[in-house]
């Protein structure tokens, strides 16, 4: 026996294909039971559960949030940012910040922080280019959906913001899981391919497993599949779809070559081009707050 032989040789060909689909099978098995997600998501899930009661007084909400210093700090920043600062005095304490933002944004901010912490984790370092592009894409989609909700529908803008923020959570989850497979860890292009093929369906199952509202889960289904946008936009799913296109579809954040102005995607971009400056400005503001 050759003592210098690598006991764990690099997988290629069919062996590599088997490894790719082993990850998919492992994810499918996990999503049927307990979701294996980083501990940073525990805070977001716990806060969401504790703040389910719509009759909680602001003082109680403030007490709960104050136990999570990072969330509390980001809420203060967000409340005093250009996105939410009303005329007059700034929010000087957590109660004032929560009163200005509302409970929904408390939940959304906690989730956004968890996503940001995930992409900064040591395990994800090898995918830093992908995760950063995905993070920026998610923020742009979220703010675009929020703007569209406010200007074109009667849908709660915060609900649209949440739907846009989590529409690609399946891709984040796949990156996290891929980092646990050596053969995939050193092959980011293979991971990109798997994400393109599977992130939508995995994302829908993941959001359900995390207890997201049904309307949010439904709104993310087939968000990357080209379709005609109705003359009058009424559905949350349409806001996510349009926001996703305006933010750059998955082909763009995966650095694939395609014409962004061709076909139905080009039609959508042209039709809603007027919100692009506000989308870019709001996304930059959110990125700065959540940095």
DRENLUMFI-757538 format. One record per residue (C-alpha): residue in one letter; residue number from 0; x, y, z. Coordinates in Angstrom, 3 decimals, padded with zeros to 6 digits, always signed. Example, Ala and Ser with C-alpha at 12.3 -4.5 7.8 and 13.67 -1.06 7.14 Angstrom:
BEGIN
<rec A 0 <+012.300 -004.500 +007.800>>;
<rec S 1 <+013.670 -001.060 +007.140>>;
! end
This chain:
BEGIN
<rec X 0 <+000.000 +000.000 +000.000>>;
<rec X 1 <+001.282 +003.484 -000.889>>;
<rec X 2 <+001.715 +005.352 +002.385>>;
<rec X 3 <+001.595 +008.689 +000.541>>;
<rec X 4 <-001.781 +008.017 -000.998>>;
<rec X 5 <-004.485 +010.481 +000.061>>;
<rec X 6 <-007.022 +008.528 +002.149>>;
<rec X 7 <-009.703 +011.043 +001.042>>;
<rec X 8 <-009.101 +011.554 -002.687>>;
<rec X 9 <-010.878 +014.399 -004.497>>;
<rec X 10 <-014.183 +013.313 -006.008>>;
<rec X 11 <-014.737 +013.735 -009.745>>;
<rec X 12 <-017.247 +012.581 -012.353>>;
<rec X 13 <-020.029 +010.385 -011.050>>;
<rec X 14 <-018.640 +010.485 -007.526>>;
<rec X 15 <-018.879 +014.279 -007.525>>;
<rec X 16 <-022.414 +014.130 -008.916>>;
<rec X 17 <-023.320 +011.749 -006.125>>;
<rec X 18 <-021.906 +014.212 -003.585>>;
<rec X 19 <-023.954 +017.054 -005.068>>;
<rec X 20 <-027.182 +015.158 -004.788>>;
<rec X 21 <-026.275 +013.785 -001.389>>;
<rec X 22 <-026.428 +017.374 -000.143>>;
<rec X 23 <-029.876 +017.816 -001.715>>;
<rec X 24 <-031.082 +014.568 -000.120>>;
<rec X 25 <-029.665 +015.621 +003.250>>;
<rec X 26 <-031.453 +018.970 +003.009>>;
<rec X 27 <-034.722 +017.271 +002.057>>;
<rec X 28 <-034.425 +014.977 +005.071>>;
<rec X 29 <-033.688 +017.881 +007.405>>;
<rec X 30 <-036.636 +019.910 +006.170>>;
<rec X 31 <-038.948 +017.052 +007.088>>;
<rec X 32 <-037.746 +017.223 +010.689>>;
<rec X 33 <-035.749 +019.786 +012.619>>;
<rec X 34 <-034.131 +022.421 +010.419>>;
<rec X 35 <-030.385 +022.589 +010.996>>;
<rec X 36 <-029.651 +026.311 +010.858>>;
<rec X 37 <-026.951 +028.447 +012.492>>;
<rec X 38 <-027.559 +029.620 +016.051>>;
<rec X 39 <-027.840 +033.223 +014.838>>;
<rec X 40 <-031.317 +032.344 +013.546>>;
<rec X 41 <-032.416 +031.322 +017.035>>;
<rec X 42 <-032.757 +034.988 +017.991>>;
<rec X 43 <-034.924 +035.837 +015.005>>;
<rec X 44 <-037.176 +032.812 +015.525>>;
<rec X 45 <-037.449 +033.416 +019.274>>;
<rec X 46 <-038.303 +037.082 +018.847>>;
<rec X 47 <-040.878 +036.247 +016.220>>;
<rec X 48 <-042.522 +033.746 +018.554>>;
<rec X 49 <-042.479 +036.062 +021.574>>;
<rec X 50 <-043.924 +038.977 +019.586>>;
<rec X 51 <-046.827 +037.066 +018.056>>;
<rec X 52 <-049.307 +038.658 +020.473>>;
<rec X 53 <-050.595 +041.804 +018.700>>;
<rec X 54 <-051.711 +043.296 +022.043>>;
<rec X 55 <-048.268 +043.405 +023.639>>;
<rec X 56 <-047.583 +046.909 +024.994>>;
<rec X 57 <-044.578 +048.789 +023.670>>;
<rec X 58 <-042.917 +048.581 +027.083>>;
<rec X 59 <-043.063 +044.777 +026.998>>;
<rec X 60 <-041.803 +044.630 +023.418>>;
<rec X 61 <-038.937 +046.928 +024.390>>;
<rec X 62 <-038.056 +044.662 +027.328>>;
<rec X 63 <-037.962 +041.604 +025.085>>;
<rec X 64 <-035.887 +043.285 +022.378>>;
<rec X 65 <-033.456 +044.830 +024.861>>;
<rec X 66 <-032.260 +041.312 +025.691>>;
<rec X 67 <-030.783 +041.177 +022.179>>;
<rec X 68 <-028.335 +044.135 +022.105>>;
<rec X 69 <-027.466 +043.853 +018.412>>;
<rec X 70 <-031.120 +043.843 +017.374>>;
<rec X 71 <-031.844 +046.746 +019.697>>;
<rec X 72 <-028.939 +048.781 +018.291>>;
<rec X 73 <-029.968 +048.154 +014.691>>;
<rec X 74 <-033.570 +049.129 +015.471>>;
<rec X 75 <-032.343 +052.442 +016.841>>;
<rec X 76 <-030.274 +053.012 +013.708>>;
<rec X 77 <-033.157 +052.078 +011.436>>;
<rec X 78 <-035.639 +054.308 +013.251>>;
<rec X 79 <-033.300 +057.272 +012.834>>;
<rec X 80 <-032.308 +056.503 +009.251>>;
<rec X 81 <-033.567 +058.394 +006.227>>;
<rec X 82 <-035.939 +055.488 +005.548>>;
<rec X 83 <-038.069 +055.927 +008.664>>;
<rec X 84 <-037.136 +059.125 +010.457>>;
<rec X 85 <-040.183 +061.353 +010.630>>;
<rec X 86 <-040.008 +065.130 +010.856>>;
<rec X 87 <-039.037 +066.335 +014.278>>;
<rec X 88 <-036.976 +064.798 +017.029>>;
<rec X 89 <-034.998 +061.588 +016.547>>;
<rec X 90 <-035.930 +058.431 +018.450>>;
<rec X 91 <-033.839 +058.649 +021.616>>;
<rec X 92 <-034.685 +055.285 +023.170>>;
<rec X 93 <-035.800 +051.801 +022.201>>;
<rec X 94 <-039.458 +052.439 +023.027>>;
<rec X 95 <-039.542 +055.422 +020.694>>;
<rec X 96 <-037.803 +053.434 +017.965>>;
<rec X 97 <-040.256 +050.541 +018.229>>;
<rec X 98 <-043.223 +052.939 +018.280>>;
<rec X 99 <-041.968 +054.490 +015.067>>;
<rec X 100 <-041.142 +051.243 +013.284>>;
<rec X 101 <-043.852 +048.900 +014.547>>;
<rec X 102 <-043.644 +045.279 +015.673>>;
<rec X 103 <-043.483 +043.913 +012.122>>;
<rec X 104 <-040.233 +045.757 +011.474>>;
<rec X 105 <-038.813 +044.492 +014.759>>;
<rec X 106 <-039.307 +040.937 +013.489>>;
<rec X 107 <-037.977 +041.780 +010.025>>;
<rec X 108 <-034.888 +043.498 +011.426>>;
<rec X 109 <-034.069 +040.507 +013.636>>;
<rec X 110 <-034.303 +038.213 +010.603>>;
<rec X 111 <-032.177 +040.535 +008.460>>;
<rec X 112 <-029.503 +040.597 +011.161>>;
<rec X 113 <-029.521 +036.793 +011.280>>;
<rec X 114 <-029.042 +036.637 +007.511>>;
<rec X 115 <-026.188 +039.142 +007.735>>;
<rec X 116 <-024.509 +037.164 +010.520>>;
<rec X 117 <-024.867 +033.970 +008.516>>;
<rec X 118 <-023.053 +035.389 +005.514>>;
<rec X 119 <-020.273 +036.645 +007.783>>;
<rec X 120 <-019.746 +033.276 +009.483>>;
<rec X 121 <-016.391 +031.552 +009.118>>;
<rec X 122 <-017.954 +028.585 +007.333>>;
<rec X 123 <-019.297 +030.839 +004.581>>;
<rec X 124 <-016.039 +032.711 +003.957>>;
<rec X 125 <-015.212 +030.695 +000.827>>;
<rec X 126 <-018.527 +031.816 -000.699>>;
<rec X 127 <-018.084 +035.474 +000.273>>;
<rec X 128 <-018.525 +036.816 -003.282>>;
<rec X 129 <-021.749 +034.878 -003.767>>;
<rec X 130 <-023.182 +035.692 -000.344>>;
<rec X 131 <-022.453 +039.415 -000.690>>;
<rec X 132 <-024.110 +039.552 -004.103>>;
<rec X 133 <-027.057 +037.564 -002.763>>;
<rec X 134 <-027.367 +039.847 +000.282>>;
<rec X 135 <-027.418 +042.997 -001.855>>;
<rec X 136 <-029.910 +041.361 -004.197>>;
<rec X 137 <-032.191 +040.426 -001.300>>;
<rec X 138 <-032.129 +043.963 +000.122>>;
<rec X 139 <-032.896 +045.487 -003.271>>;
<rec X 140 <-035.753 +043.058 -003.831>>;
<rec X 141 <-037.119 +043.843 -000.371>>;
<rec X 142 <-037.089 +047.623 -000.775>>;
<rec X 143 <-038.442 +047.390 -004.333>>;
<rec X 144 <-041.356 +045.264 -003.094>>;
<rec X 145 <-041.948 +047.763 -000.292>>;
<rec X 146 <-041.994 +050.709 -002.693>>;
<rec X 147 <-044.306 +048.894 -005.093>>;
<rec X 148 <-046.671 +047.971 -002.254>>;
<rec X 149 <-046.873 +051.598 -001.189>>;
<rec X 150 <-047.267 +053.068 -004.676>>;
<rec X 151 <-049.231 +050.416 -006.596>>;
<rec X 152 <-051.260 +048.380 -004.092>>;
<rec X 153 <-052.981 +048.361 -000.707>>;
<rec X 154 <-050.659 +045.629 +000.576>>;
<rec X 155 <-048.843 +046.371 +003.836>>;
<rec X 156 <-045.391 +047.663 +002.778>>;
<rec X 157 <-043.740 +045.884 +005.717>>;
<rec X 158 <-045.257 +042.580 +004.584>>;
<rec X 159 <-043.843 +043.196 +001.114>>;
<rec X 160 <-040.461 +044.086 +002.637>>;
<rec X 161 <-040.363 +040.776 +004.515>>;
<rec X 162 <-041.406 +038.741 +001.465>>;
<rec X 163 <-038.684 +040.353 -000.626>>;
<rec X 164 <-036.062 +039.879 +002.069>>;
<rec X 165 <-036.658 +036.130 +002.438>>;
<rec X 166 <-037.491 +035.209 -001.163>>;
<rec X 167 <-033.996 +033.738 -001.671>>;
<rec X 168 <-033.514 +032.349 +001.840>>;
<rec X 169 <-033.291 +028.902 +000.257>>;
<rec X 170 <-030.098 +030.008 -001.502>>;
<rec X 171 <-028.557 +031.212 +001.780>>;
<rec X 172 <-029.456 +027.886 +003.367>>;
<rec X 173 <-027.919 +025.925 +000.495>>;
<rec X 174 <-024.688 +027.900 +000.776>>;
<rec X 175 <-024.568 +027.177 +004.504>>;
<rec X 176 <-025.084 +023.470 +003.898>>;
<rec X 177 <-022.651 +023.337 +000.950>>;
<rec X 178 <-019.906 +024.651 +003.243>>;
<rec X 179 <-020.143 +021.340 +005.121>>;
<rec X 180 <-019.148 +019.244 +002.077>>;
<rec X 181 <-015.449 +019.414 +001.157>>;
<rec X 182 <-015.936 +018.602 -002.518>>;
<rec X 183 <-018.518 +021.399 -002.840>>;
<rec X 184 <-016.624 +023.819 -000.636>>;
<rec X 185 <-013.816 +023.984 -003.181>>;
<rec X 186 <-016.169 +024.174 -006.173>>;
<rec X 187 <-018.247 +027.372 -005.954>>;
<rec X 188 <-019.391 +027.006 -009.581>>;
<rec X 189 <-020.942 +023.642 -008.740>>;
<rec X 190 <-022.730 +025.257 -005.800>>;
<rec X 191 <-024.046 +028.034 -008.047>>;
<rec X 192 <-025.488 +025.406 -010.374>>;
<rec X 193 <-027.183 +023.581 -007.514>>;
<rec X 194 <-028.631 +026.851 -006.207>>;
<rec X 195 <-030.065 +027.724 -009.612>>;
<rec X 196 <-031.736 +024.336 -009.791>>;
<rec X 197 <-033.032 +023.955 -006.256>>;
<rec X 198 <-033.153 +027.175 -004.223>>;
<rec X 199 <-036.776 +028.042 -004.993>>;
<rec X 200 <-038.304 +024.732 -003.909>>;
<rec X 201 <-035.977 +024.409 -000.912>>;
<rec X 202 <-036.745 +027.988 +000.073>>;
<rec X 203 <-040.498 +027.401 +000.108>>;
<rec X 204 <-040.125 +024.350 +002.365>>;
<rec X 205 <-037.613 +026.159 +004.599>>;
<rec X 206 <-039.857 +029.198 +005.103>>;
<rec X 207 <-042.725 +026.925 +006.084>>;
<rec X 208 <-040.460 +025.058 +008.515>>;
<rec X 209 <-039.405 +028.382 +010.079>>;
<rec X 210 <-043.046 +029.303 +010.654>>;
<rec X 211 <-043.317 +032.141 +008.166>>;
<rec X 212 <-046.887 +033.298 +007.428>>;
<rec X 213 <-048.510 +031.348 +004.611>>;
<rec X 214 <-048.959 +034.460 +002.457>>;
<rec X 215 <-045.213 +035.129 +002.619>>;
<rec X 216 <-044.389 +031.538 +001.664>>;
<rec X 217 <-046.838 +031.571 -001.258>>;
<rec X 218 <-045.437 +034.884 -002.516>>;
<rec X 219 <-041.959 +033.360 -002.971>>;
<rec X 220 <-043.066 +030.382 -005.082>>;
<rec X 221 <-041.538 +030.363 -008.600>>;
<rec X 222 <-040.200 +033.904 -008.162>>;
<rec X 223 <-037.501 +033.279 -010.790>>;
<rec X 224 <-039.843 +031.751 -013.375>>;
<rec X 225 <-040.690 +034.240 -016.182>>;
<rec X 226 <-044.362 +035.192 -016.396>>;
<rec X 227 <-046.515 +038.078 -017.508>>;
<rec X 228 <-047.207 +040.821 -014.969>>;
<rec X 229 <-050.893 +041.849 -014.807>>;
<rec X 230 <-051.859 +045.372 -015.818>>;
<rec X 231 <-053.008 +046.032 -012.247>>;
<rec X 232 <-050.642 +044.677 -009.612>>;
<rec X 233 <-052.585 +043.330 -006.635>>;
<rec X 234 <-050.818 +040.221 -005.291>>;
<rec X 235 <-047.870 +039.981 -002.931>>;
<rec X 236 <-046.371 +037.390 -005.294>>;
<rec X 237 <-046.346 +040.008 -008.073>>;
<rec X 238 <-044.463 +042.450 -005.844>>;
<rec X 239 <-041.799 +039.838 -005.092>>;
<rec X 240 <-041.548 +038.862 -008.747>>;
<rec X 241 <-041.213 +042.452 -009.957>>;
<rec X 242 <-038.837 +043.388 -007.150>>;
<rec X 243 <-036.703 +040.353 -007.934>>;
<rec X 244 <-036.396 +041.447 -011.559>>;
<rec X 245 <-035.650 +045.090 -010.721>>;
<rec X 246 <-033.001 +043.963 -008.216>>;
<rec X 247 <-031.435 +041.631 -010.765>>;
<rec X 248 <-032.674 +038.092 -011.265>>;
<rec X 249 <-030.740 +035.072 -010.008>>;
<rec X 250 <-028.900 +034.910 -013.332>>;
<rec X 251 <-027.276 +038.227 -012.503>>;
<rec X 252 <-026.233 +037.552 -008.936>>;
<rec X 253 <-024.847 +034.196 -010.062>>;
<rec X 254 <-022.825 +036.047 -012.709>>;
<rec X 255 <-024.382 +034.275 -015.671>>;
<rec X 256 <-024.357 +035.860 -019.127>>;
<rec X 257 <-027.777 +036.996 -020.267>>;
<rec X 258 <-029.476 +040.087 -021.672>>;
<rec X 259 <-031.371 +041.811 -018.818>>;
<rec X 260 <-033.453 +043.810 -021.295>>;
<rec X 261 <-034.678 +040.848 -023.345>>;
<rec X 262 <-038.107 +039.250 -023.244>>;
<rec X 263 <-040.581 +039.640 -020.401>>;
<rec X 264 <-037.828 +040.628 -017.968>>;
<rec X 265 <-036.963 +043.616 -020.156>>;
<rec X 266 <-040.629 +044.605 -020.329>>;
<rec X 267 <-040.896 +044.580 -016.533>>;
<rec X 268 <-037.709 +046.603 -016.103>>;
<rec X 269 <-038.948 +049.238 -018.512>>;
<rec X 270 <-042.446 +049.397 -017.025>>;
<rec X 271 <-041.243 +049.991 -013.455>>;
<rec X 272 <-038.027 +051.870 -014.226>>;
<rec X 273 <-039.307 +054.945 -012.382>>;
<rec X 274 <-038.767 +053.322 -008.965>>;
<rec X 275 <-035.158 +052.292 -009.626>>;
<rec X 276 <-033.529 +055.438 -008.145>>;
<rec X 277 <-035.545 +055.105 -004.916>>;
<rec X 278 <-034.822 +051.370 -004.809>>;
<rec X 279 <-031.071 +051.943 -005.080>>;
<rec X 280 <-031.130 +054.708 -002.458>>;
<rec X 281 <-033.233 +052.738 +000.036>>;
<rec X 282 <-031.158 +049.583 -000.463>>;
<rec X 283 <-027.943 +051.483 +000.244>>;
<rec X 284 <-029.510 +052.959 +003.371>>;
<rec X 285 <-030.589 +049.531 +004.630>>;
<rec X 286 <-027.222 +048.039 +003.809>>;
<rec X 287 <-025.511 +050.763 +005.823>>;
<rec X 288 <-027.817 +050.233 +008.800>>;
<rec X 289 <-027.420 +046.460 +008.797>>;
<rec X 290 <-023.677 +046.432 +008.069>>;
! end
